[in-house]
Amino acid sequence: MLENKINFNNIFCNAPFFTIAIDKEGKVIYLSDNAFQILNLSKEDLKKGIVYNCLQELNLQHKNGDKINFHNSHLYDALHNGKKVKNEVIKYKKLNSEEQRFASIYSFPLMNGENIDGAVAIAIDITDDYLDKEQIKEEKQKFISISTELKAKCDVIEILRNREKEHLMYLKNIVNNISEGLIVLDKIGQFNFCNRSAFNITEFSSEQMVKFFNNDKSTITVYSEDNQEQDLQYIYANFIKKHLPINDLLLKINYIVGDKFKYIELNTTPVFKNNEFINTIVTIKDVTEVKLHEMQKEEQNKFIREVVNTIDLPIAVIECPDLKYSLINKHFEYILKCLNAKTHSNYEVLGKTMSSVFRDGIEEKLVSAVKECIETKDEIYISEYPIEDSLGNERFLKFNITPHKDNSNVISRVQVYGVDVTEEINHNKKLQEINSLKDEFFTVTSHELRTPLTIINSSIQLAYDIYATELTPNIDKTLKRINVNCSRLLKLVNNILDLSKAEAGFLHLNTSTFDIVNTTEFITESANSYAVTKGINLIFDTNEEEALVNMDRDKYEKILLNFLSNAIKYTPEGKTVLVTLDIDDSDIMLSVEDEGIGIPENKIGFIFERFTQLNSSLSRRAEGTGIGLPLVKNLIQIMEGNLSVESKVGQGTKFKVNFKRNLGQYDSMEKYVIADSNIDQRINIEFSDIN
């Protein structure tokens, strides 16, 4: 056996370290005395095979923390792999102790020729030495870290010193290159330091700079903004000596040599540290160009005000959004006085808002117009603005309110100017009076003409009814000519009377229930004889065979007759006139469409004005008075209808009227059209001007 071949006891008996030997089967064949003590075993326990169990209780670990068992132990590597280990550190704990210990392992295989018969592992406790080395290593690392940190800090300090030098140079360059003059006064207000710009602005030498801030006026004279000689001693005593700031003090420096001068803006700031005054920082800025520009602008504004005051119109400029007056002329002052304003002089008004200048409610209309101008960004007009002048006479002004936009399209101010239109308005009133007299004359004359015309017309009809067989061809021709011209005069008189009544508000609805389809068809068929004489096709179309409505039948017939008369009158031979009814539950749409000469688009709005006829060759051939369509427009308005016109020159015109189907209470039904005795006469009168 291996233990018989090697006398381990003779070799390791006196060794002060842990020794273990195993055979090739892994059985423990030897433990040193030190190992027996550490494992708390007896000689007899060695034979019982409990050594490995006791070794597990030592909590053996590699240095990296992995636990050691037989299969990953140094003995196993030596026995099975022939691996030798020298001075490898492991961790362990003694039995019944939590103290962490360290040991150095040596392991090697036991060779029998080329065969491995066993393995030996020797562990030497190196806890004290290991901990000492680790402590030394840690302290060395700390020393290195501190040295590195110290070196880094030294490098940083050096860098900061260099940067401080650079920054000081940079700051010096900045101070010398800023556009404003920078001056430092010491605790007692004496000149201490200034930058390059201070010399450039003041054009002083160093000696002059010292004298200037030491209140020596031997070389310069300083004036305040109001051109009064400035007492620098007063400034020193009340501001610098009392450590008070100076804000935007404007000084005028008159140089002794020549007529040269400069405007300087001066500011001072006292500097304190821990509540102790250190020095005064003075900044100066050359504002000569700005001041001269302001003076020039003021001169220009003065000139503009003088020019504006010579204009014989009230003019005002109002700033936005506060609505403050920035300019008014003497004529606008007069307007304010006439409007009983609280204040009315230029001095009292400028810089004040519109609402604060006027008494409550006085300027409400003008203020509202200005606000509307700002909101819509468009010009606003007030056509008649009444005022009472100083003599108590009523006068009228027309105001134009115009927005002024800046580059951002924002309203910055509003310009208001007025024109006295009193004479124009009085003239218009006189014209209205004359027009009323003219209308009254036409109405009276037409009324007086209607009776004899009616008698003449009736007499002619009587002659045809009673003496038809006695009439010679010449007399018949003469009577027909009289009848046509009498009908034309009756049409004119009737239209003038009806139009005058409509415009005066004397025409009212007289509703009745009737079948609008039959009525429209009957009138269309009655007018067909006139269409046939001109070679025109007159067509009627409807989407319903019958439809009861509650409307003013007489006015409806007048509207339809006028449309038909115009359509036939202005439609050439061989063309078509189409009458259409489009009926639904609540509305009636009447349309009369022709293929006539048409109406220019820019003239459509004029056809509903009195005595208007289009200036075309065909319209000149067709006689008319130009009051038919104005009458129709009024009748449609009375019947609460909507009128529209579509027309193209050379293609034709389409009149469309939309009526409400029920304009009152339905009464007894008139299902069929009753041809009253004068319907033919009405048609003859309406179509009397058709050649």
Buried (B, 14 or more C-beta within 10 A) or exposed (E): EBEEEBEBEEBBEEBEBBBBBBBBEBBBBBBBBBBBEBBEBEEEBBEEEEBBEBBEBBBBBBEEEEEBEEEEBBBBBBBBEEBEBEEBEBBBBBEEEEEEBBBBBBBBBBEEEEEBBBBBBBBBBBBEEBEEEEEEEEEEEEEEEEEEEEEEEEEEEEEEEEEEEEEEEEEEEEBBEEEBBBBBBEEEBEBBEBBBBBBEBBEBEEEBBBBBBEEEBEBBEBBBBEEEEBBBEEBBEEBBEEBEEBEEBBBBBBBEEEEEEBBBBBBBEBEEEEEEEEBBBBBBBBBBEEBEEEEEEEEEEEEEBEEBBEEEBBBBBBBBEEBBBEBBBBBBBBBBBBBEBEBBEBEBBEEBBBEEBBEEEBBEEBBEBBBEBBEEEEEBEBEEBEBEBEEEEEBBBBBBBBBEEEEEEEBEBBBBBBEBBBEEBEEEEEEEEEEEEEBEEBBEEBEEBBEEBEEBBEBBBEBBEEEEEEBEEEEEEEBEEBBBBBBBBBBBBBBBBBBBBBBEEEBEEEBBBBBBBBBBBBBBEBBBEBBEEBEBBBEBEBEEEEBBBBBBBEBBBBBBBBBBBBBBBBBEEEBBBBBBBBBEEEBBBBBBBBBBBBBEEEBBEBBBEEEBBBEBEEBEEBEBBBBBBBBBBBBBEBBEBEBEBBBEBEEBBBBBBBBBBBBEEEEEEBEEBEEEEEBEBBBBBBBBBBE
